[in-house]
Amino acid sequence: MAATESNKAIVADFFETFSKGDVPGVIDRMHDDGSWWVSGTIDGMSGTYPKATLAGLLDGARALYREGALCITPTSMTAEENRVSVEATSFATMEDGRIYANSYHFLVTLRDGKVATVREYMDTIHARETFFGS
């Protein structure tokens, strides 16, 4: 399997694990010095989360969803060298019945077969209104 196809398979597995609400599995798939960056200026959401603090953020978010997870569905992937570009959609029912459905671009870099960085771009207005009110 070509390196780019292997990298896409690693990223697909990463988002499949994320979509199950398997926080330990997500953390296990990240490089030891990995991080996740979220776009925007939303207090409590935007910014960079090192692997060491990411589990707490993901566990807190899981509690907000009836399904116990935010399902992220990649709609396209493009890979070059150690980078995988992912267009995706998400879906979850919030505990209060509202629907959270966003569109994303993720730029994922890999190192040693693990996720080194995730850069998440999304509709920040929808995220802010859903999680923190308008």
N, C-alpha and C positions, 0 to 999 in steps of 0.2 A: 504494500500500500504506500503510495506517495506520501511524503511528509505532510503536505497540505491536507490530504484526505484524512490522515491520522489526526491532525490537529482539529479538523472539523468534528471528528468523532469524539474527541476528548471534550470539546465545548458542548456538543449535543448532549453528552452524558452529564456534564456539569449542570446544564439547565434542566434536564429531566430530573436530576436529583433535587435541585432547588424546588422544582414544581411539586414534588412530593412532600415538601416541608421537612426534609431530612437535613436538618442543620448540621449534625455531626458529619454527614456525608459530604456536604458542601465544603465544610472546613477541611476535611481530609483530602479533598481534591485540589486544594489550594497549596501553592508553594509556601514554604515556611515564612518567607518575607513578603507574601502576597498582600494585595490590597484591593479594595473596591471603592471607586470614586463615583459619586452621584452628582449630576449637574444641578445648576440652579443656586438659589439663595434661601432655601427652605430650612429654617432652624429645626434641628432634630432629624433632618433627612439628608440635606446636601452636604457634600464634603468628602473627605477621604477616610476610609475605615480600614485600618490594618487588620490582617487576619486575626490578631489577638483580641480585637474588640468586635469583630464582625458577628460572631456567634450571638452575643447579647442583643445586637440590633435585630438580627434575623428572628431570634426567639420572640422578641417583643412584637415584631410585626406579625408573626404567625398567630399570635393571640387575637389579632384583630379580624381574622378571616374565619367564617363559618367552616370552610373546608380545611382549615388549619394550614393553608398554604396559598401562595400566589402562584397560579399556573402561568408560566412563561412559555409561549409557543414560538420558536424560531420560524420565520417565514422565508428567510433566505440567509445563506452564509457564503462568504467569499474569504478565501485564505491565501496568504502570501507570507513566506518565511515563517516567523513565529507568531504572526498575527491572524486573528479570525474576526472578521466583521460580521455582525449578526443583526439583521432586522427581525423584530419580534413584536408580538402582541401579548397582553396579559389579561387575565380574568380572575376575579375573586368576588365573592359575596361578603360584604362587611357584616359584622355581628348585628348591626342595626338594620340589615336588609338592603342597604345601598349597594350598587354595583361599582366595582373599580375595574375599569378596562382601559389600559393605556397602550400606547405605541412607543417603541423603543428603537434605538440603535445602540448596540453594545460593541465596543472594541475590546477584544480579549487578547492578551498576550500570554504566551506559554513559555515555560522554562522547565526542563527536566521532566516533561510529560505531565506537568501540573499547571494550573491557572496561576499566573504571576500577577496580572493586573486585569481588572474589569473597569472600563470607563462606560458609564451609563448615561445616555442622553434620552430624555423623555418629555412628555407634555407636563411641565412643572406646575402649570396652573391647575390642571385636573388633579394632580397629586396633592397639591396644597389644599384644594377645596375638599377632597375626599378625606384626607387624614387630619386636617387641622381646621376645617371650616373655611368660609370665604373671607 
